[in-house]
Amino acid sequence: MTETPKLIPRLRLKLGDQIALGPGKADLLDGIARTGSIAAAGREMGVSYKRAWLLIEAMNACFGAPVIETRKGGKTGGGAGLTELGTEILARYRNIETILENQAAAEIAALQDLIAP
């Protein structure tokens, strides 16, 4: 017997018509922080380096400042990390996700009960 998939809330924060931050952008920031690389973070997510940069540029435009910082290549190779702003944006987004999940748990469970097996 197949188990019914679980409902999972997905938070997207819009600024006008732009998605300033959502699950994919947050996961990209997480990946960059963890791997120290835009390319590696993109590979983990199954997106190209170009797509990863487009997501970063969209966040930079929405927040008005860089969310990552890059280091030039060389003998030790290049890399990337989150700026102070990027770190704060990611932390606040994850906090909002937790609040949403906790506060909406009963409603999500009620909706889950309405899904046919």
N, C-alpha and C positions, 0 to 999 in steps of 0.2 A: 504494500500500500504506500502511495506517495504522500509525503507530508506537504501540507499547504504552505506555500512560501509566507514568510513573515513580512508584515508591513513595516517599513522603515522610513521615518521622516527624513527628508533631504532639504536642508536649509540653503536658500539662495538670497543673498542680500543685493538688492538693486539700487543703483544710483542713477536716477532717470531711466533711460532705456538700456543702460549697461548693467551687466551682472558684475558688481564690484568684487564679490567673493561668493564662492559656492563650493560644493564638495570637491570638484576637480582642482580648482585653484588652491584650496587648502591642502589637498593631498600633494600637489606639486610643491608647495612651500615646505611641507613635512619632508618630502623626499629630498629636496635640496639641502635642508638642514641636516638630515641624516647622512646623505652621501657626499655632500660637498661638491655636487656636480649637477648642472642643469640637464646634461645629456643622460646621466644615469637615472636621475629622477624621472625624466621623460620615458626612458626605456621601461622602468618599473611600471609605469602607468599605461604603456602601450601607445605613447604618442611620440611624434617626431620632435627633434630638437627645435625645428622651426615653430611647431605648434606650441611647445613649451614657452618659447620666447614670446609668442603672440599673447599667451595667457599672462605672462609677466608684464608685458607692455600695457595690457589692459588694466591690470592692477595698479601699475605705476600711474597711469592716467587718472584713474578713479581716486586714488589716494593722494595724488599730487606730489609724490616723492618716490624714490626707488624703494622697492620691497626686498631686493637682493643686491648684493655686491659681488663683483667678479674679480678674479685675480688672473693676470696674464699668464700664458703658458711659459714653458722654458724647460730647464732640466728637471724641475720638480713637477712640471705640469701645471695647468691652470686649475681653476676651481671656482666655486661660488658658495655663498652663504647668505643668510638672511641679514638684512639691516636691522637696526633696533626697531624701526617701524614694522618691518616684515614679521619680526618675532612677536611684537605686540598684537598685530592684526591677527596672526594665527592663533595666539593664545585666547584672545577675546572671541574669535569665531568658535573655537572648540568649547569655550565656556557657554556660549549661547546654545550650541548643539546640546550640551549636557542639560541645561535648563529646559530646553524644548522637550527633550526626551522625558525628563522627570515630570514636568508639569502636564504633558500631554499623554502620559502613559495610560491613564484610564480610558481616554477617548480613542486612542490607537487600539487598545485591547478590545473595545466595543466594536470598532470597525473590523478588526480581525475576526471577531465572532460572526460577522455578516458574510464573510467570504465562504463560498461553497467549496467543500472539499474536492 
